Amino acid sequence: MEPTNRDILTHKAPHHKLSWKENPSVFMLYLMLYFTVSVLILSGIIYLMIESGASSEIFTNMWFIIAMQVNNFIVSLFIWLKITGGKFSLHMPRQAMGIKNYIYVFFLTLLVMPISMTISGITSFFVDNDIAVLIGDVAGAGNGWLIMLLAFAVTPSIVEEISFRGYIQSIQEKRMRRHGHASFAKIAVMNGFLFGLMHLNLHQFMYTFLVGILFAYIVYATRSVIAGIFSHFVLNGTQVSLLQLVMRFDNAVAESPELAAYDVASDLFTGINEEVFAIALMGFIAIFTTIGGVALFKRFWRHNMERNSAIDAAKEMVIQKPTDDMQSDELTVEQPSLWSRIDWWLVACVVVYGFAVWLFR
């Protein structure tokens, strides 16, 4: 007996529950636990080394900092892929960018810097800026510009983008395509949120959340994780370079009796809080750079949508005709309960984040 239209319309397709292997929150929870355990183990080893007479300067050693980042992101990712049976190359979008996209990404990154610096400055009034202290200690230890660039710009841009805009974003997009969601905004916000959590630092959370969203859109538009790496490098590299310039200026002032005797700051900021003035000035600049950034992003987005359409057309992609089973699945509208819509893995991530912030405070 052939099924009637009514039978087809009322057919209940099986509910495709997201596998834990494909849930970005599960990977994020694993990553945070991996970070925490790694730091605790290394701290214990270093403590024993110091007790045995070793120097505590290992914490500011550039190669130690680089090795920690590689362990936290690359080693942890390959362990995860081994556990889940995933393939690294399938999670790394690598479409050729073209020189025009490099130019777009470069200026987009520069334009977002003032607003991220403003947010960082404001949050520094409420929580300690630990990363600035670390970089200051490292720079003060006599490390050169190139090695600092390698440790704080090249390495994090590669390892963090591979994990977040490579692996995590690829499984987020796979979920989006599977469930037919048209908007990328939710993925970008979620990716930025997880990126902020990853830093395990209240001060860094807000501005890394913002730039994480930008990186997500850049990679999505260009279909290349290289775009995220490049943008991340420009952001971090510019900040490291500015810090080096400021420190060299301070050293020049300290070595010159004439300049040291002339306190420029006290003359310019008499009766004014210097930090508040600097943040207010940066915030004022951020108004104009953000407006310019939005305008440039629209051109960047339009350029890539047209470019991707042309690339897809050139590939002459064959669209498979859906089967009866697929059609019946599309006809099924099954609303999950409120309880099942909660991402409990993400809730666990937030709990671990709070614990880690308390532990490493």
C-alpha positions in Angstrom: 0.0 0.0 0.0 1.4 3.3 -1.1 1.8 6.0 1.6 -0.6 9.0 1.3 0.5 12.7 1.5 -0.9 12.8 5.0 1.4 9.8 6.0 4.4 11.6 4.6 3.6 15.0 6.2 3.1 13.3 9.6 6.2 11.1 9.3 8.5 11.6 12.3 12.1 11.7 11.1 14.7 10.5 13.6 16.2 13.3 15.7 19.8 13.9 14.7 21.4 14.6 18.0 24.8 16.3 17.9 27.6 13.8 18.7 29.9 14.9 21.5 32.8 14.5 19.0 31.2 17.3 16.9 30.3 19.6 19.8 32.7 22.6 20.0 31.8 23.1 23.7 33.0 19.5 24.5 36.4 20.3 22.8 36.5 23.6 24.6 36.0 21.9 28.0 38.7 19.4 27.1 41.0 22.3 26.1 40.5 24.2 29.3 41.0 21.1 31.5 44.1 20.3 29.4 45.4 23.9 30.0 44.7 23.7 33.8 46.3 20.3 34.3 49.3 21.2 32.1 49.9 24.4 34.1 49.6 22.6 37.4 52.0 19.9 36.4 54.6 22.3 34.9 54.3 24.6 37.9 55.1 21.7 40.2 58.1 20.7 38.1 59.4 24.2 38.0 58.9 24.7 41.7 61.0 21.6 42.3 63.6 22.9 39.9 63.7 26.2 41.7 64.0 24.5 45.1 67.0 22.6 43.6 68.7 25.9 42.8 67.4 26.6 39.3 66.6 30.2 38.3 63.0 31.4 38.3 63.7 33.3 35.1 62.4 30.2 33.2 58.9 31.8 33.4 60.1 34.7 31.2 62.2 32.5 28.9 60.9 33.0 25.4 61.4 29.4 24.3 59.5 28.2 27.4 56.6 30.5 26.5 56.6 29.3 22.9 56.7 25.7 24.0 53.8 26.2 26.4 51.6 27.6 23.5 52.5 24.8 21.2 51.6 22.2 23.9 48.4 23.9 24.9 47.0 24.2 21.4 48.7 22.0 18.9 49.6 18.9 21.0 46.2 19.0 22.7 44.4 19.3 19.3 46.3 16.2 17.9 45.5 14.2 21.1 41.8 15.2 20.7 41.8 14.2 17.0 43.4 10.9 17.9 40.7 10.3 20.5 37.8 11.3 18.2 39.2 9.8 15.0 39.2 13.2 13.3 41.4 14.2 10.4 43.4 17.5 10.7 43.3 18.5 7.1 39.4 18.3 7.0 39.2 21.0 9.6 41.6 23.6 8.0 39.9 25.7 5.4 42.6 26.8 3.0 41.2 28.4 -0.1 43.7 30.8 -1.8 43.1 34.3 -0.5 44.5 36.6 -3.2 46.4 39.8 -2.6 43.3 41.9 -2.3 42.1 40.0 0.7 45.5 40.4 2.4 45.1 44.1 2.0 41.5 44.1 3.3 42.5 42.0 6.3 45.5 44.1 7.1 43.5 47.4 7.3 40.5 45.8 9.0 42.8 44.5 11.8 44.4 48.0 12.2 41.0 49.6 12.4 39.7 47.3 15.1 42.8 47.9 17.3 41.6 51.2 19.0 38.3 49.8 20.2 40.0 46.6 21.5 42.7 48.8 23.3 39.9 51.0 24.7 38.1 47.9 26.1 41.4 46.6 27.5 42.1 50.0 29.2 38.7 50.2 30.8 38.8 46.6 32.1 42.2 47.2 33.6 40.6 49.5 36.2 38.6 46.5 37.5 40.9 43.5 37.0 44.7 43.0 36.8 46.2 43.1 33.3 48.4 40.0 33.8 49.4 39.6 30.2 50.8 43.2 30.1 52.8 42.5 33.3 54.2 39.3 31.7 55.1 41.1 28.4 56.6 44.0 30.4 58.7 41.6 32.5 59.9 39.7 29.3 60.7 43.0 27.5 62.5 44.3 30.6 64.6 41.1 30.7 66.4 42.3 27.6 64.7 40.2 25.0 64.8 41.6 21.5 62.0 42.6 19.2 62.3 39.5 16.9 62.1 36.9 19.7 59.2 38.7 21.3 57.5 38.9 17.9 57.9 35.1 17.6 56.6 34.4 21.1 53.7 36.9 21.3 52.7 37.3 17.7 53.8 34.5 15.3 53.2 31.5 17.7 49.8 32.5 19.1 48.5 33.6 15.8 49.2 30.2 14.3 48.3 27.8 17.2 45.2 29.7 18.4 43.8 30.2 14.9 44.3 26.5 14.0 42.3 25.5 17.1 39.6 28.1 17.0 39.0 29.3 13.5 40.3 26.0 12.1 39.0 23.1 14.1 36.2 24.7 16.2 34.8 26.9 13.5 34.8 24.0 11.0 32.7 21.8 13.2 30.4 24.8 14.0 29.9 25.3 10.2 29.3 21.6 9.7 26.5 21.7 12.3 25.1 24.9 10.6 24.9 23.2 7.2 23.4 20.0 8.7 20.6 21.8 10.5 20.0 24.4 7.7 20.8 27.5 9.7 21.4 30.4 7.3 23.0 32.9 9.7 26.7 32.8 10.5 26.3 35.4 13.3 25.6 32.8 16.0 28.7 30.8 15.1 30.8 34.0 15.1 29.5 35.1 18.5 29.9 31.6 20.0 33.5 31.3 18.5 34.4 34.7 20.0 32.9 33.7 23.4 34.9 30.4 23.5 38.0 32.3 22.4 37.6 34.7 25.3 37.1 31.9 27.7 40.3 30.2 26.5 42.5 33.0 27.8 41.4 32.1 31.4 41.8 35.8 32.3 39.0 38.2 33.1 40.9 41.2 31.7 41.5 39.6 28.3 38.0 38.1 28.0 36.2 41.2 26.7 38.5 42.3 23.9 39.4 38.8 22.8 35.7 38.1 22.6 35.4 41.0 20.2 38.4 40.2 18.0 37.5 36.5 18.1 34.2 37.5 16.3 36.2 39.5 13.7 38.6 36.6 13.1 35.6 34.2 12.7 34.0 36.4 10.0 37.3 36.9 8.2 38.0 33.1 8.0 34.4 32.4 7.0 34.4 35.0 4.2 37.8 34.0 2.8 37.4 30.3 3.4 40.9 30.3 4.7 42.4 29.9 8.2 45.4 31.7 6.8 43.4 34.9 6.8 42.7 34.4 10.6 46.4 33.7 11.2 47.4 36.8 9.3 44.9 39.1 11.0 45.9 37.7 14.4 49.6 38.3 13.6 49.0 41.9 12.5 47.1 42.6 15.8 49.6 41.0 18.1 52.6 42.1 16.1 51.6 45.7 16.1 51.1 45.7 19.9 54.5 44.1 20.5 56.2 46.6 18.2 54.5 49.5 19.9 55.7 48.2 23.3 59.2 47.9 22.0 59.1 51.5 20.7 57.8 52.8 24.1 60.5 50.9 26.0 63.2 52.2 23.7 62.0 55.7 24.2 61.9 55.3 28.0 65.5 53.9 27.9 66.6 56.9 25.8 65.0 59.3 28.3 66.6 57.5 31.2 70.1 57.7 29.5 69.8 61.4 28.7 70.1 63.8 31.7 68.4 66.6 29.7 65.4 64.5 28.7 65.1 62.9 32.2 65.0 66.3 33.8 62.1 67.4 31.6 59.0 65.6 32.8 56.7 65.8 29.8 53.9 63.9 31.5 53.7 66.2 34.5 53.6 69.3 32.3 50.9 68.0 30.0 48.7 66.2 32.6 48.8 68.5 35.6 45.7 67.7 37.6 44.6 65.0 35.1 44.8 61.2 35.5 47.1 60.1 32.8 45.5 56.7 32.3 42.0 58.1 32.1 43.1 60.6 29.6 44.9 58.0 27.4 41.8 55.7 27.5 39.5 58.6 26.7 41.7 59.6 23.8 41.9 56.1 22.5 38.1 55.8 22.8 37.6 59.0 20.8 39.9 57.6 18.1 38.0 54.3 18.2 34.7 56.0 17.2 36.1 57.0 13.8 38.2 53.8 13.2 35.1 51.6 14.1 33.0 53.5 11.6 35.7 53.1 9.0 36.1 49.5 9.9 32.4 48.7 9.4 32.5 50.4 6.0 35.6 48.5 4.9 34.2 45.3 6.2 31.1 45.6 4.0 33.3 46.0 0.9 35.4 43.1 2.1 32.3 40.9 2.6 30.8 41.8 -0.7 34.1 41.1 -2.5 34.4 37.6 -1.0 30.8 36.7 -1.5 31.2 37.5 -5.2 34.6 35.8 -5.3 33.3 32.6 -3.6 30.3 32.4 -5.9 32.6 32.6 -8.9 34.8 29.9 -7.5 31.8 27.6 -6.8 30.5 28.1 -10.3 33.8 27.3 -11.8 33.9 24.0 -9.8 30.6 23.0 -11.4 29.4 21.5 -8.2 26.9 18.7 -8.6 23.9 19.0 -6.2 22.5 15.6 -5.3 18.7 15.3 -5.6 17.3 14.6 -2.1 15.9 11.1 -1.5 12.4 10.4 -0.1 14.0 10.0 3.3 15.7 13.3 3.1 12.5 15.0 2.0 10.5 13.6 4.9 13.2 14.7 7.3 12.9 18.3 6.0 9.1 18.1 6.4 9.5 17.2 10.1 9.4 20.1 12.5 10.5 18.9 15.9 11.0 21.5 18.6 13.3 20.4 21.3 12.5 21.1 24.9 14.0 24.1 26.7 16.0 21.7 28.9 17.5 19.9 25.9 18.4 23.2 24.2 20.8 24.1 27.0 24.4 23.4 26.1 25.4 21.8 29.3 29.0 21.3 28.0 29.2 25.1 27.6 27.9 25.6 31.1 30.7 23.3 32.3 33.2 25.4 30.4 32.0 28.5 32.2 32.3 26.7 35.6 35.9 25.5 34.7 36.7 29.1 33.6 35.6 30.5 36.9 37.6 27.9 38.8 40.7 28.5 36.7 40.5 32.3 37.1 40.2 31.8 40.9 43.1 29.2 40.9 45.5 31.4 38.9 44.6 34.7 40.4 
